[in-house]
């Protein structure tokens, strides 16, 4: 029988991303048995303490297995962390070492949301693609520059390492793992029981782009301020770079190093964030929104919007504008 370890890290973490995997895999086991098969997973809550408190002691979790005594795990699930990543990493050094050791001995490991910080600290994401919550991605990118962060992806799967996006999107990762370890029928069953949409691939439409400001390059900050203050204009990157005492090549390099985006990508993301707000909260037409963010070509606007959000402008408006929803 396979062994599933759901980790209970030290420190305050996200309780739902411990309970959720436990419930879904327990139900998958039950459905598996109902179909005349042998239970696939023994499910263990694994930690280094006998009890971990959550939400100022309102809840607590009691891991049944001491991590040091669990020598075999076919699949390990790391839950999401609170936002004090330094403390989470320091409080879980034993866990980080154990994850590295288990992976090297053949375990597959899945991180939920900001649990990716522990995998990255263990060196397991070096050179690999990784997703996490969009709000945590700038910090993860700054701390671990060798990780290929793909915030738009809901799930990544590479060399026995799985990561997923933010918050309750971990439910989709659980379905993905159920299908991988059990079968499609069991995943669909769990999808229906827990009412989780199957086969979601992107979290792009949920991202709120705030601009990467966690850097010390004042020239880039000025360029960012100009972009964010002139979203109604058609911004030429050549003209923008000429405002500063550097060459275009130097400008591009500094901008990418500071923000993780090319200047063009940054302009597009800032403009699309303004467009999203307009589509969410106003009665403006798609064309009015397009002209308001400096686009004159409808196809170009639609293509960029879809690249950034994963949806067409009309689909986005239908999904998020309350007036449009009431008409459907």
Wavefront OBJ file of the C-alpha trace (Angstrom):
o trace
v 0.000 0.000 0.000
v 1.232 3.504 -0.828
v 2.027 5.984 1.930
v 0.714 9.573 1.827
v 2.268 12.098 4.207
v 0.367 15.341 4.757
v 2.813 17.643 6.506
v 1.888 19.740 9.549
v 4.701 22.342 9.649
v 5.743 24.239 12.742
v 4.227 27.694 13.155
v 0.858 29.041 12.105
v -0.073 27.746 8.681
v -3.180 27.313 6.568
v -5.430 24.741 8.216
v -7.660 24.264 5.164
v -4.720 23.047 3.075
v -4.144 20.265 5.619
v -7.778 19.273 6.107
v -8.644 19.538 2.385
v -6.103 16.966 1.135
v -7.009 14.651 4.018
v -10.719 14.782 3.140
v -10.268 14.405 -0.618
v -7.805 11.515 -0.458
v -9.911 9.787 2.211
v -12.929 10.027 -0.082
v -10.896 8.789 -3.039
v -9.843 5.774 -0.965
v -13.466 5.072 -0.034
v -14.627 5.314 -3.655
v -11.746 3.063 -4.705
v -12.915 0.406 -2.203
v -16.547 0.802 -3.286
v -15.385 -0.235 -6.754
v -13.940 -3.441 -5.338
v -10.322 -2.298 -5.205
v -7.866 -2.339 -2.324
v -7.346 0.967 -0.498
v -4.589 2.801 -2.376
v -3.124 5.096 0.318
v -2.436 4.995 3.999
v -2.881 8.660 4.940
v -0.738 10.154 7.708
v -0.534 13.601 9.268
v 3.194 14.026 9.813
v 5.073 16.593 11.894
v 7.776 17.208 14.451
v 5.461 18.228 17.319
v 2.618 16.375 18.998
v 0.326 19.365 18.554
v 0.318 22.488 16.369
v -2.038 25.416 17.100
v -3.856 27.422 14.440
v -5.517 30.845 14.573
v -4.393 31.828 18.080
v -5.248 28.418 19.514
v -8.797 28.307 18.156
v -7.932 25.044 16.388
v -5.126 22.534 16.751
v -3.818 19.595 14.729
v -2.212 16.529 16.294
v 0.094 14.773 13.838
v -0.114 11.009 14.371
v 3.306 10.264 12.907
v 6.650 11.706 13.979
v 8.441 12.832 10.825
v 11.732 11.302 12.011
v 10.090 7.866 12.201
v 8.489 7.935 8.754
v 11.098 6.367 6.544
v 8.897 5.865 3.487
v 6.457 8.193 1.754
v 5.273 7.738 -1.818
v 3.604 11.160 -1.899
v 4.186 14.125 0.417
v 1.878 17.146 0.536
v 3.247 20.415 1.952
v 0.501 22.892 2.956
v 0.572 26.638 2.497
v 2.345 28.842 5.048
v 1.598 32.135 6.706
v 3.314 35.157 5.143
v 6.250 35.289 7.545
v 8.388 33.165 5.252
v 11.651 33.708 7.105
v 10.129 32.439 10.341
v 8.468 29.524 8.540
v 11.792 28.486 7.014
v 13.725 28.838 10.284
v 11.079 26.958 12.287
v 11.059 24.076 9.815
v 14.741 23.308 9.180
v 14.244 19.643 10.139
v 11.304 19.395 7.753
v 13.275 21.003 4.928
v 16.111 18.503 5.413
v 13.590 15.640 5.545
v 11.906 16.759 2.320
v 15.255 16.859 0.516
v 16.153 13.415 1.869
v 12.771 11.880 0.983
v 12.845 13.280 -2.557
v 16.326 11.924 -3.138
v 15.022 8.506 -2.060
v 12.141 8.564 -4.523
v 9.228 10.368 -2.851
v 7.066 12.672 -4.941
v 6.268 16.003 -3.294
v 3.411 18.457 -3.869
v 3.409 21.971 -2.413
v 0.267 24.003 -1.899
v 0.431 27.756 -2.506
v 3.250 29.254 -0.386
v 4.437 25.811 0.676
v 6.702 26.284 -2.351
v 9.002 28.353 -0.117
v 9.941 25.207 1.824
v 10.594 23.244 -1.365
v 12.710 26.074 -2.739
v 14.716 26.300 0.487
v 15.293 22.536 0.238
v 16.775 23.097 -3.232
v 14.065 20.991 -4.869
v 12.880 23.754 -7.214
v 16.283 24.757 -8.579
v 15.872 25.106 -12.358
v 12.278 23.839 -12.201
v 8.993 25.518 -13.038
v 6.926 26.479 -10.020
v 3.640 28.156 -9.228
v 2.501 29.838 -6.031
v 0.060 32.537 -4.954
v 0.430 35.534 -7.278
v 0.867 37.843 -4.273
v 3.799 35.773 -2.982
v 5.587 35.372 -6.313
v 7.743 38.562 -6.109
v 9.108 37.472 -2.729
v 9.709 33.909 -3.940
v 11.441 35.200 -7.070
v 13.678 37.521 -5.077
v 14.675 34.846 -2.553
v 15.148 32.044 -5.061
v 16.202 33.474 -8.444
v 17.029 30.039 -9.921
v 13.374 28.967 -9.707
v 11.319 29.407 -12.895
v 8.180 30.949 -11.412
v 5.062 30.625 -13.580
v 2.404 32.431 -11.597
v -0.127 32.118 -14.405
v -0.099 28.318 -14.092
v -2.486 26.663 -11.685
v -0.412 23.465 -11.470
v 3.148 22.516 -12.390
v 4.368 18.923 -12.687
v 8.068 18.280 -13.185
v 10.330 15.407 -12.088
v 8.068 14.274 -9.267
v 7.564 17.796 -7.910
v 4.107 19.377 -8.064
v 3.255 22.975 -7.179
v 0.067 24.977 -7.420
v -1.262 28.512 -7.296
v -2.921 30.416 -4.491
v -5.475 29.820 -1.783
v -8.220 27.278 -2.537
v -6.835 26.406 -5.948
v -5.141 23.570 -4.038
v -8.428 21.687 -4.524
v -7.617 21.454 -8.226
v -4.150 20.130 -7.429
v -5.753 17.438 -5.264
v -7.996 16.364 -8.152
v -4.955 16.327 -10.429
v -3.107 14.037 -8.000
v -6.147 11.806 -7.490
v -6.394 11.306 -11.250
v -2.667 10.623 -11.469
v -2.580 8.071 -8.631
v -6.089 6.575 -8.861
v -7.818 7.190 -12.211
v -9.975 9.670 -14.104
v -13.209 8.149 -12.810
v -12.190 8.666 -9.189
v -11.115 12.245 -9.882
v -14.477 13.013 -11.528
v -16.285 11.419 -8.588
v -14.365 13.593 -6.105
v -14.993 16.616 -8.320
v -18.736 16.024 -8.059
v -18.776 15.206 -4.343
v -16.725 18.276 -3.371
v -18.083 20.427 -6.247
v -14.682 21.376 -7.642
v -14.356 22.258 -11.319
v -12.245 19.760 -13.226
v -9.238 20.553 -15.402
v -8.592 24.176 -14.460
v -5.222 25.137 -15.904
v -4.750 28.826 -15.134
v -5.050 31.314 -12.278
v -4.351 34.290 -14.547
v -7.827 35.807 -14.236
v -7.399 36.034 -10.452
v -4.078 37.879 -10.491
v -4.049 41.483 -9.277
v -0.930 43.079 -10.758
v 0.537 45.598 -8.340
v 3.946 45.999 -9.932
v 7.167 44.654 -8.486
v 8.533 47.372 -6.217
v 10.733 45.253 -3.946
v 13.978 46.509 -5.428
v 16.390 49.404 -4.932
v 16.807 50.673 -8.490
v 15.571 54.264 -8.422
v 15.755 54.612 -12.212
v 13.422 51.640 -12.626
v 11.095 53.032 -9.960
v 10.827 56.262 -11.949
v 10.074 54.309 -15.114
v 7.401 52.305 -13.270
v 5.836 55.494 -11.944
v 5.732 56.956 -15.454
v 4.080 53.816 -16.866
v 1.511 53.664 -14.071
v 0.740 57.382 -14.393
v 0.197 57.320 -18.160
v -1.915 54.242 -18.819
v -4.130 56.222 -21.200
v -1.220 56.830 -23.576
v 0.459 54.598 -26.132
v 3.852 54.142 -24.496
v 6.899 53.576 -26.677
v 9.644 51.724 -24.822
v 12.272 53.542 -26.894
v 10.807 56.912 -25.881
v 10.540 55.765 -22.272
v 14.156 54.605 -22.098
v 15.327 57.887 -23.669
v 14.069 59.739 -20.589
v 16.910 58.204 -18.587
v 20.724 58.530 -18.867
v 21.277 54.913 -19.990
v 21.227 53.059 -23.292
v 18.128 51.152 -24.355
v 19.957 47.878 -23.744
v 21.019 48.936 -20.245
v 17.467 50.122 -19.514
v 15.978 46.776 -20.533
v 18.496 44.812 -18.479
v 17.976 46.887 -15.341
v 14.207 46.758 -15.693
v 14.170 42.973 -16.073
v 16.603 42.492 -13.181
v 14.514 44.711 -10.886
v 10.987 43.588 -11.781
v 11.225 40.207 -13.483
v 9.362 41.665 -16.474
v 10.525 43.263 -19.689
v 9.440 46.918 -19.970
v 6.889 45.928 -22.632
v 5.425 43.158 -20.447
v 5.209 45.604 -17.561
v 3.389 48.200 -19.662
v 0.938 45.568 -20.885
v 0.248 44.213 -17.394
v -0.301 47.675 -15.927
v -2.672 48.635 -18.749
v -4.573 45.350 -18.510
v -4.998 45.810 -14.765
v -6.664 49.178 -15.434
v -8.798 47.578 -18.150
v -9.858 44.792 -15.772
v -11.052 47.311 -13.176
v -13.027 49.182 -15.818
v -14.649 45.974 -17.050
v -15.469 44.918 -13.485
v -16.997 48.156 -12.229
v -18.291 50.306 -15.098
v -20.788 50.126 -17.948
v -18.170 51.079 -20.536
v -18.051 49.112 -23.764
v -15.022 47.026 -24.661
v -14.014 49.704 -27.185
v -14.242 52.480 -24.602
v -12.078 50.516 -22.195
v -9.617 49.747 -24.993
v -9.218 53.409 -25.995
v -8.941 54.377 -22.318
v -5.767 52.312 -21.912
v -4.105 53.578 -25.061
v -5.025 50.892 -27.607
v -6.541 51.619 -31.025
v -6.368 48.106 -32.476
v -9.121 45.847 -31.127
v -7.334 42.619 -32.054
v -4.100 43.729 -30.378
v -6.004 44.705 -27.225
v -7.924 41.425 -27.157
v -4.758 39.366 -27.704
v -2.843 41.101 -24.915
v -5.818 40.936 -22.552
v -6.172 37.220 -23.171
v -2.447 36.634 -22.724
v -2.536 38.361 -19.342
v -5.858 37.059 -17.967
v -6.579 33.878 -19.894
v -9.967 35.320 -20.902
v -11.288 37.574 -23.652
v -12.398 41.054 -22.507
v -16.045 40.083 -23.043
v -15.706 36.829 -21.093
v -13.985 38.709 -18.292
v -16.733 41.319 -18.159
v -19.434 38.643 -18.138
v -17.727 36.859 -15.264
v -16.865 39.799 -12.991
v -19.226 42.678 -13.762
v -22.230 42.441 -11.434
v -24.584 44.155 -13.882
v -23.621 41.783 -16.666
v -24.043 38.775 -14.370
v -27.574 39.869 -13.459
v -28.495 39.969 -17.151
v -27.350 36.388 -17.797
l 1 2 3 4 5 6 7 8 9 10 11 12 13 14 15 16 17 18 19 20 21 22 23 24 25 26 27 28 29 30 31 32 33 34 35 36 37 38 39 40 41 42 43 44 45 46 47 48 49 50 51 52 53 54 55 56 57 58 59 60 61 62 63 64 65 66 67 68 69 70 71 72 73 74 75 76 77 78 79 80 81 82 83 84 85 86 87 88 89 90 91 92 93 94 95 96 97 98 99 100 101 102 103 104 105 106 107 108 109 110 111 112 113 114 115 116 117 118 119 120 121 122 123 124 125 126 127 128 129 130 131 132 133 134 135 136 137 138 139 140 141 142 143 144 145 146 147 148 149 150 151 152 153 154 155 156 157 158 159 160 161 162 163 164 165 166 167 168 169 170 171 172 173 174 175 176 177 178 179 180 181 182 183 184 185 186 187 188 189 190 191 192 193 194 195 196 197 198 199 200 201 202 203 204 205 206 207 208 209 210 211 212 213 214 215 216 217 218 219 220 221 222 223 224 225 226 227 228 229 230 231 232 233 234 235 236 237 238 239 240 241 242 243 244 245 246 247 248 249 250 251 252 253 254 255 256 257 258 259 260 261 262 263 264 265 266 267 268 269 270 271 272 273 274 275 276 277 278 279 280 281 282 283 284 285 286 287 288 289 290 291 292 293 294 295 296 297 298 299 300 301 302 303 304 305 306 307 308 309 310 311 312 313 314 315 316 317 318 319 320 321 322 323 324 325 326 327 328
